[in-house]
Amino acid sequence: MRRALVILTLLLPVLCQAGPAGGRVSGRVLDADSGDALVGVVLSLGEDYLWAVSAADGEFLFENVQRGRYVLKASCLGYVDTSLELDASRDLDSLVILMSVSSLALDEVVVTAQRPILSAARPWTTCRCRIWRIWWPSCREGRRSIPT
């Protein structure tokens, strides 16, 4: 009995990994007009919070994807968000996502500021002199250059 328990304990990790492995979804994200690879596109797969970011060559990869139907969403600043419906019943290794440029016509922005109202007393003048005197106690030129 004890021997069977030891064997079962040793084989347990192997048996747990022998279950159905998740699939793989990968591909490239390209500009629809020029065909150039897009870097930094955020891709999300389904509602399971699986996400990836496209690399310098536009490639992306999702691993351990459970079998089923998903919606792959791609978004990038300056491009129209794109969605694809996928059937991940098998590995999908050669997806190509084409993204179109969106016009980022923004409205005009006006920034204004007001100068703060200062009190008549200037407490920092006294403090500045004291600080300079601590830093340069023996330097007469330093003391003369302090504004009062």
Sequence and secondary structure as in RCSB ss.txt:
>XXXX:A:sequence
MRRALVILTLLLPVLCQAGPAGGRVSGRVLDADSGDALVGVVLSLGEDYLWAVSAADGEFLFENVQRGRYVLKAS
CLGYVDTSLELDASRDLDSLVILMSVSSLALDEVVVTAQRPILSAARPWTTCRCRIWRIWWPSCREGRRSIPT
>XXXX:A:secstr
 HHHHHHHHHHHHHHHHTS   EEEEEEEEETTT  B SS EEEETTTTEEEE  TTSEEEEEEE SSEEEEEEE
 TTB  EEEEEE SS EEEEEEEE B                  SS HHHHHHHHHHHHH TT HHHHHTS  
